[in-house]
């Protein structure tokens, strides 16, 4: 069977992630850290990369705060 043209078309550009979606994701990640038990002031001073690395291992975050 042959593929019709409408199935062979591909998009030339990929849609970009928006700034609002990025801010929403980052605020959700900070809320997750606070829910795990971290101090809210400490979380607000962190940069997004630090927040992500802490969320990769949530058990370690919970142990550090005890």
Buried (B, 14 or more C-beta within 10 A) or exposed (E): EEEEEEEEEEEEEEEEEEEEEEEEEBEEBBEBBEEBEBEEEEBEEBEEEEBEEBBEEBEEBEEEEE
